[in-house]
Amino acid sequence: MNIFWTNKAKSDLEKLEDFLIENWGFDVLDDFYEILERKIYILETEKLIHQKYEDTDFHKLLITKHNTIIYQIVDNQINILNMINNFRNPDSNYETITEK
């Protein structure tokens, strides 16, 4: 399967990068990217479909205890829609994902 990052997901990732660098430094950022790359590889190569996100048609993949990717599968492509902070208000996360 092909992986496609939406602009929203890219923006979420950039904000997370800035936060990690500012608060924890480059080593933590490097560790995060190693985990992210492993999870994306599994998503791309394995025949796994993860749990649905709330009452949507989207799926969620836990990256770290702090971050989850929300994605959808369309044909032979995985569209990464958002990267959410798991400690953020759940209603706010839901609104971010379901807003058009």
DRENTORKOL-3810 file (N, C-alpha, C; in nm, 4 decimals):
REM DRENTORKOL-3810
@n.u->0.0833; n.v->-0.1191; n.w->0.0000; ca.u->0.0000; ca.v->0.0000; ca.w->0.0000; c.u->0.0873; c.v->0.1247; c.w->0.0000
@n.u->0.0334; n.v->0.2284; n.w->-0.0563; ca.u->0.1009; ca.v->0.3574; ca.w->-0.0568; c.u->0.0551; c.v->0.4387; c.w->0.0639
@n.u->0.1452; n.v->0.5202; n.w->0.1150; ca.u->0.1137; ca.v->0.6093; ca.w->0.2271; c.u->0.1070; c.v->0.7523; c.w->0.1752
@n.u->0.0009; n.v->0.8235; n.w->0.2122; ca.u->-0.0149; ca.v->0.9633; ca.w->0.1748; c.u->-0.0443; c.v->1.0440; c.w->0.3002
@n.u->0.0370; n.v->1.1449; n.w->0.3265; ca.u->0.0165; ca.v->1.2344; ca.w->0.4403; c.u->-0.0604; c.v->1.3568; c.w->0.3912
@n.u->-0.1763; n.v->1.3833; n.w->0.4499; ca.u->-0.2504; ca.v->1.5039; ca.w->0.4156; c.u->-0.1766; c.v->1.6262; c.w->0.4700
@n.u->-0.2138; n.v->1.7421; n.w->0.4201; ca.u->-0.1525; ca.v->1.8661; ca.w->0.4708; c.u->-0.1776; c.v->1.8825; c.w->0.6197
@n.u->-0.2970; n.v->1.8440; n.w->0.6655; ca.u->-0.3294; ca.v->1.8542; ca.w->0.8084; c.u->-0.2368; c.v->1.7652; c.w->0.8905
@n.u->-0.2147; n.v->1.6418; n.w->0.8452; ca.u->-0.1264; ca.v->1.5494; ca.w->0.9166; c.u->0.0172; c.v->1.6011; c.w->0.9163
@n.u->0.0612; n.v->1.6569; n.w->0.8041; ca.u->0.1962; ca.v->1.7148; ca.w->0.7976; c.u->0.2104; c.v->1.8308; c.w->0.8965
@n.u->0.1077; n.v->1.9135; n.w->0.9030; ca.u->0.1092; ca.v->2.0263; ca.w->0.9966; c.u->0.1126; c.v->1.9764; c.w->1.1410
@n.u->0.0318; n.v->1.8742; n.w->1.1716; ca.u->0.0330; ca.v->1.8162; ca.w->1.3060; c.u->0.1719; c.v->1.7644; c.w->1.3411
@n.u->0.2368; n.v->1.6988; n.w->1.2461; ca.u->0.3698; ca.v->1.6436; ca.w->1.2689; c.u->0.4728; c.v->1.7546; c.w->1.2899
@n.u->0.4635; n.v->1.8613; n.w->1.2126; ca.u->0.5560; ca.v->1.9741; ca.w->1.2297; c.u->0.5409; c.v->2.0375; c.w->1.3680
@n.u->0.4179; n.v->2.0522; n.w->1.4136; ca.u->0.3942; ca.v->2.1085; ca.w->1.5472; c.u->0.4527; c.v->2.0167; c.w->1.6555
@n.u->0.4364; n.v->1.8877; n.w->1.6361; ca.u->0.4922; ca.v->1.7921; ca.w->1.7311; c.u->0.6446; c.v->1.7985; c.w->1.7307
@n.u->0.7051; n.v->1.8081; n.w->1.6128; ca.u->0.8512; ca.v->1.8223; ca.w->1.6041; c.u->0.8980; c.v->1.9434; c.w->1.6836
@n.u->0.8343; n.v->2.0569; n.w->1.6605; ca.u->0.8717; ca.v->2.1797; ca.w->1.7315; c.u->0.8606; c.v->2.1610; c.w->1.8824
@n.u->0.7512; n.v->2.0994; n.w->1.9256; ca.u->0.7304; ca.v->2.0763; ca.w->2.0682; c.u->0.8388; c.v->1.9862; c.w->2.1262
@n.u->0.8698; n.v->1.8771; n.w->2.0578; ca.u->0.9702; ca.v->1.7833; ca.w->2.1090; c.u->1.1086; c.v->1.8476; c.w->2.1164
@n.u->1.1454; n.v->1.9213; n.w->2.0129; ca.u->1.2765; ca.v->1.9873; ca.w->2.0126; c.u->1.2846; c.v->2.0908; c.w->2.1249
@n.u->1.1812; n.v->2.1728; n.w->2.1353; ca.u->1.1811; ca.v->2.2796; ca.w->2.2349; c.u->1.1841; c.v->2.2264; c.w->2.3774
@n.u->1.1090; n.v->2.1194; n.w->2.4027; ca.u->1.0940; ca.v->2.0713; ca.w->2.5396; c.u->1.1842; c.v->1.9541; c.w->2.5766
@n.u->1.2263; n.v->1.8751; n.w->2.4790; ca.u->1.2989; ca.v->1.7528; ca.w->2.5110; c.u->1.4290; c.v->1.7353; c.w->2.4327
@n.u->1.4465; n.v->1.8070; n.w->2.3226; ca.u->1.5713; ca.v->1.8002; ca.w->2.2486; c.u->1.5668; c.v->1.7021; c.w->2.1317
@n.u->1.6768; n.v->1.7010; n.w->2.0583; ca.u->1.6845; ca.v->1.6238; ca.w->1.9350; c.u->1.6898; c.v->1.4730; c.w->1.9581
@n.u->1.7444; n.v->1.4289; n.w->2.0699; ca.u->1.7478; ca.v->1.2843; ca.w->2.0960; c.u->1.6072; c.v->1.2265; c.w->2.1075
@n.u->1.5203; n.v->1.2967; n.w->2.1764; ca.u->1.3816; ca.v->1.2511; ca.w->2.1902; c.u->1.3116; c.v->1.2556; c.w->2.0540
@n.u->1.3399; n.v->1.3589; n.w->1.9754; ca.u->1.2828; ca.v->1.3674; ca.w->1.8407; c.u->1.3286; c.v->1.2491; c.w->1.7557
@n.u->1.4575; n.v->1.2170; n.w->1.7621; ca.u->1.5103; ca.v->1.1017; ca.w->1.6873; c.u->1.4436; c.v->0.9718; c.w->1.7320
@n.u->1.4260; n.v->0.9545; n.w->1.8619; ca.u->1.3582; ca.v->0.8344; ca.w->1.9138; c.u->1.2147; c.v->0.8273; c.w->1.8625
@n.u->1.1471; n.v->0.9406; n.w->1.8626; ca.u->1.0097; ca.v->0.9443; ca.w->1.8132; c.u->1.0047; c.v->0.9022; c.w->1.6662
@n.u->1.0962; n.v->0.9552; n.w->1.5861; ca.u->1.0956; ca.v->0.9221; ca.w->1.4430; c.u->1.1262; c.v->0.7744; c.w->1.4179
@n.u->1.2086; n.v->0.7144; n.w->1.4992; ca.u->1.2340; ca.v->0.5704; ca.w->1.4855; c.u->1.1054; c.v->0.4919; c.w->1.5097
@n.u->1.0333; n.v->0.5280; n.w->1.6131; ca.u->0.9063; ca.v->0.4615; ca.w->1.6439; c.u->0.8050; c.v->0.4862; c.w->1.5322
@n.u->0.7939; n.v->0.6106; n.w->1.4883; ca.u->0.6998; ca.v->0.6464; ca.w->1.3824; c.u->0.7292; c.v->0.5677; c.w->1.2544
@n.u->0.8543; n.v->0.5612; n.w->1.2164; ca.u->0.8910; ca.v->0.4883; ca.w->1.0944; c.u->0.8572; c.v->0.3402; c.w->1.1041
@n.u->0.8809; n.v->0.2793; n.w->1.2205; ca.u->0.8448; ca.v->0.1375; ca.w->1.2388; c.u->0.6948; c.v->0.1166; c.w->1.2269
@n.u->0.6175; n.v->0.2033; n.w->1.2900; ca.u->0.4721; ca.v->0.1902; ca.w->1.2870; c.u->0.4172; c.v->0.2124; c.w->1.1457
@n.u->0.4712; n.v->0.3109; n.w->1.0747; ca.u->0.4273; ca.v->0.3367; ca.w->0.9375; c.u->0.4635; c.v->0.2180; c.w->0.8478
@n.u->0.5806; n.v->0.1606; n.w->0.8685; ca.u->0.6211; ca.v->0.0435; ca.w->0.7905; c.u->0.5239; c.v->-0.0726; c.w->0.8127
@n.u->0.4870; n.v->-0.0957; n.w->0.9368; ca.u->0.3904; ca.v->-0.2017; ca.w->0.9680; c.u->0.2564; c.v->-0.1716; c.w->0.9015
@n.u->0.2125; n.v->-0.0483; n.w->0.9107; ca.u->0.0865; ca.v->-0.0081; ca.w->0.8499; c.u->0.0897; c.v->-0.0300; c.w->0.6985
@n.u->0.2023; n.v->0.0008; n.w->0.6393; ca.u->0.2174; ca.v->-0.0074; ca.w->0.4940; c.u->0.2307; c.v->-0.1513; c.w->0.4437
@n.u->0.2950; n.v->-0.2378; n.w->0.5197; ca.u->0.3291; ca.v->-0.3705; ca.w->0.4688; c.u->0.2437; c.v->-0.4841; c.w->0.5228
@n.u->0.1866; n.v->-0.4687; n.w->0.6383; ca.u->0.1090; ca.v->-0.5764; ca.w->0.6988; c.u->-0.0374; c.v->-0.5659; c.w->0.6563
@n.u->-0.1044; n.v->-0.6732; n.w->0.6650; ca.u->-0.2476; ca.v->-0.6771; ca.w->0.6324; c.u->-0.3291; c.v->-0.6536; c.w->0.7595
@n.u->-0.3058; n.v->-0.5408; n.w->0.8219; ca.u->-0.3728; ca.v->-0.5059; ca.w->0.9467; c.u->-0.4654; c.v->-0.3872; c.w->0.9255
@n.u->-0.5789; n.v->-0.3942; n.w->0.9873; ca.u->-0.6672; ca.v->-0.2781; ca.w->0.9941; c.u->-0.6938; c.v->-0.2554; c.w->1.1413
@n.u->-0.6687; n.v->-0.1366; n.w->1.1859; ca.u->-0.6771; ca.v->-0.1048; ca.w->1.3279; c.u->-0.8170; c.v->-0.0610; c.w->1.3676
@n.u->-0.8324; n.v->-0.0434; n.w->1.4937; ca.u->-0.9595; ca.v->-0.0052; ca.w->1.5537; c.u->-1.0136; c.v->0.1230; c.w->1.4902
@n.u->-1.1456; n.v->0.1296; n.w->1.4796; ca.u->-1.2102; ca.v->0.2512; ca.w->1.4293; c.u->-1.1927; c.v->0.3635; c.w->1.5307
@n.u->-1.1881; n.v->0.4847; n.w->1.4786; ca.u->-1.1824; ca.v->0.6018; ca.w->1.5649; c.u->-1.3247; c.v->0.6496; c.w->1.5894
@n.u->-1.3691; n.v->0.6367; n.w->1.7130; ca.u->-1.5016; ca.v->0.6809; ca.w->1.7558; c.u->-1.6084; c.v->0.6266; c.w->1.6606
@n.u->-1.6985; n.v->0.7137; n.w->1.6152; ca.u->-1.8075; ca.v->0.6716; ca.w->1.5274; c.u->-1.7806; c.v->0.7109; c.w->1.3815
@n.u->-1.6531; n.v->0.7151; n.w->1.3440; ca.u->-1.6155; ca.v->0.7548; ca.w->1.2079; c.u->-1.5781; c.v->0.6308; c.w->1.1266
@n.u->-1.5493; n.v->0.6530; n.w->1.0004; ca.u->-1.4977; ca.v->0.5462; ca.w->0.9141; c.u->-1.3452; c.v->0.5428; c.w->0.9154
@n.u->-1.2849; n.v->0.6226; n.w->1.0010; ca.u->-1.1396; ca.v->0.6303; ca.w->1.0101; c.u->-1.0875; c.v->0.5276; c.w->1.1105
@n.u->-0.9595; n.v->0.4966; n.w->1.0980; ca.u->-0.8932; ca.v->0.4040; ca.w->1.1895; c.u->-0.7875; c.v->0.4801; c.w->1.2678
@n.u->-0.7482; n.v->0.4216; n.w->1.3822; ca.u->-0.6455; ca.v->0.4861; ca.w->1.4631; c.u->-0.5319; c.v->0.3883; c.w->1.4894
@n.u->-0.4120; n.v->0.4439; n.w->1.4943; ca.u->-0.2909; ca.v->0.3667; ca.w->1.5209; c.u->-0.2111; c.v->0.4396; c.w->1.6275
@n.u->-0.1924; n.v->0.3753; n.w->1.7413; ca.u->-0.1147; ca.v->0.4326; ca.w->1.8497; c.u->0.0327; c.v->0.4342; c.w->1.8096
@n.u->0.0927; n.v->0.5523; n.w->1.8137; ca.u->0.2354; ca.v->0.5663; ca.w->1.7825; c.u->0.3150; c.v->0.5605; c.w->1.9121
@n.u->0.2833; n.v->0.6475; n.w->2.0035; ca.u->0.3395; ca.v->0.6448; ca.w->2.1387; c.u->0.2216; c.v->0.6638; c.w->2.2338
@n.u->0.2472; n.v->0.6565; n.w->2.3631; ca.u->0.1360; ca.v->0.6785; ca.w->2.4559; c.u->0.0824; c.v->0.8214; c.w->2.4442
@n.u->0.1580; n.v->0.9083; n.w->2.3808; ca.u->0.1183; ca.v->1.0479; ca.w->2.3670; c.u->0.0503; c.v->1.0798; c.w->2.2340
@n.u->0.0740; n.v->0.9977; n.w->2.1304; ca.u->0.0299; ca.v->1.0343; ca.w->1.9953; c.u->-0.0335; c.v->0.9173; c.w->1.9213
@n.u->-0.1364; n.v->0.9502; n.w->1.8462; ca.u->-0.2085; ca.v->0.8535; ca.w->1.7647; c.u->-0.2264; c.v->0.9108; c.w->1.6251
@n.u->-0.2131; n.v->0.8240; n.w->1.5264; ca.u->-0.2402; ca.v->0.8626; ca.w->1.3886; c.u->-0.3827; c.v->0.8183; c.w->1.3548
@n.u->-0.4542; n.v->0.9064; n.w->1.2867; ca.u->-0.5863; ca.v->0.8749; ca.w->1.2345; c.u->-0.5705; c.v->0.8602; c.w->1.0833
@n.u->-0.6203; n.v->0.7478; n.w->1.0305; ca.u->-0.6028; ca.v->0.7218; ca.w->0.8877; c.u->-0.7263; c.v->0.6579; c.w->0.8282
@n.u->-0.7294; n.v->0.6591; n.w->0.6961; ca.u->-0.8341; ca.v->0.5899; ca.w->0.6219; c.u->-0.7685; c.v->0.5153; c.w->0.5061
@n.u->-0.8344; n.v->0.4100; n.w->0.4652; ca.u->-0.7854; ca.v->0.3316; ca.w->0.3519; c.u->-0.8788; c.v->0.3564; c.w->0.2347
@n.u->-0.8203; n.v->0.3995; n.w->0.1231; ca.u->-0.8954; ca.v->0.4229; ca.w->0.0004; c.u->-0.8227; c.v->0.3489; c.w->-0.1107
@n.u->-0.8899; n.v->0.2466; n.w->-0.1632; ca.u->-0.8305; ca.v->0.1611; ca.w->-0.2653; c.u->-0.6997; c.v->0.1029; c.w->-0.2128
@n.u->-0.5885; n.v->0.1335; n.w->-0.2773; ca.u->-0.4586; ca.v->0.0789; ca.w->-0.2370; c.u->-0.3727; c.v->0.1868; c.w->-0.1706
@n.u->-0.4383; n.v->0.2823; n.w->-0.1051; ca.u->-0.3660; ca.v->0.3931; ca.w->-0.0433; c.u->-0.4129; c.v->0.4132; c.w->0.1003
@n.u->-0.3177; n.v->0.4402; n.w->0.1874; ca.u->-0.3460; ca.v->0.4757; ca.w->0.3260; c.u->-0.3260; c.v->0.6261; c.w->0.3381
@n.u->-0.4345; n.v->0.6951; n.w->0.3693; ca.u->-0.4290; ca.v->0.8397; ca.w->0.3863; c.u->-0.4182; c.v->0.8712; c.w->0.5348
@n.u->-0.3066; n.v->0.9291; n.w->0.5733; ca.u->-0.2896; ca.v->0.9717; ca.w->0.7119; c.u->-0.3520; c.v->1.1091; c.w->0.7233
@n.u->-0.4560; n.v->1.1178; n.w->0.8050; ca.u->-0.5371; ca.v->1.2385; ca.w->0.8127; c.u->-0.4931; c.v->1.3338; c.w->0.9225
@n.u->-0.4624; n.v->1.2799; n.w->1.0390; ca.u->-0.4266; ca.v->1.3612; ca.w->1.1554; c.u->-0.3300; c.v->1.2853; c.w->1.2436
@n.u->-0.2579; n.v->1.3603; n.w->1.3225; ca.u->-0.1818; ca.v->1.3048; ca.w->1.4328; c.u->-0.2330; c.v->1.3775; c.w->1.5563
@n.u->-0.2925; n.v->1.3035; n.w->1.6473; ca.u->-0.3537; ca.v->1.3678; ca.w->1.7631; c.u->-0.2736; c.v->1.3406; c.w->1.8898
@n.u->-0.2860; n.v->1.4330; n.w->1.9819; ca.u->-0.2249; ca.v->1.4207; ca.w->2.1133; c.u->-0.3250; c.v->1.3482; c.w->2.2031
@n.u->-0.2861; n.v->1.2357; n.w->2.2571; ca.u->-0.3774; ca.v->1.1539; ca.w->2.3370; c.u->-0.4154; c.v->1.2165; c.w->2.4704
@n.u->-0.3427; n.v->1.3187; n.w->2.5139; ca.u->-0.3735; ca.v->1.3833; ca.w->2.6411; c.u->-0.4542; c.v->1.5116; c.w->2.6230
@n.u->-0.4855; n.v->1.5410; n.w->2.4999; ca.u->-0.5674; ca.v->1.6574; ca.w->2.4700; c.u->-0.7135; c.v->1.6209; c.w->2.4950
@n.u->-0.7964; n.v->1.7186; n.w->2.5121; ca.u->-0.9389; ca.v->1.6981; ca.w->2.5325; c.u->-0.9951; c.v->1.6104; c.w->2.4196
@n.u->-1.0535; n.v->1.4951; n.w->2.4518; ca.u->-1.1050; ca.v->1.4046; ca.w->2.3479; c.u->-1.2083; c.v->1.4700; c.w->2.2562
@n.u->-1.2920; n.v->1.5577; n.w->2.3111; ca.u->-1.3912; ca.v->1.6252; ca.w->2.2272; c.u->-1.3234; c.v->1.7160; c.w->2.1256
@n.u->-1.2182; n.v->1.7814; n.w->2.1674; ca.u->-1.1430; ca.v->1.8679; ca.w->2.0768; c.u->-1.0755; c.v->1.7853; c.w->1.9668
@n.u->-1.0157; n.v->1.6713; n.w->2.0034; ca.u->-0.9561; ca.v->1.5820; ca.w->1.9026; c.u->-1.0619; c.v->1.5374; c.w->1.8025
@n.u->-1.1770; n.v->1.4978; n.w->1.8523; ca.u->-1.2852; ca.v->1.4497; ca.w->1.7662; c.u->-1.3296; c.v->1.5590; c.w->1.6685
@n.u->-1.3470; n.v->1.6808; n.w->1.7189; ca.u->-1.3885; ca.v->1.7923; ca.w->1.6338; c.u->-1.2846; c.v->1.8191; c.w->1.5255
@n.u->-1.1577; n.v->1.8120; n.w->1.5605; ca.u->-1.0509; ca.v->1.8338; ca.w->1.4635; c.u->-1.0573; c.v->1.7321; c.w->1.3497
@n.u->-1.0859; n.v->1.6101; n.w->1.3844; ca.u->-1.0851; ca.v->1.5025; ca.w->1.2853; c.u->-1.2111; c.v->1.5026; c.w->1.1992
@n.u->-1.3239; n.v->1.5368; n.w->1.2578; ca.u->-1.4488; ca.v->1.5274; ca.w->1.1838; c.u->-1.4895; c.v->1.6569; c.w->1.1152
@n.u->-1.4177; n.v->1.7663; n.w->1.1383; ca.u->-1.4547; ca.v->1.8912; ca.w->1.0718; c.u->-1.4195; c.v->1.8814; c.w->0.9238
@n.u->-1.4980; n.v->1.9433; n.w->0.8432; ca.u->-1.4783; ca.v->1.9384; ca.w->0.6982; c.u->-1.4130; c.v->2.0630; c.w->0.6496
END
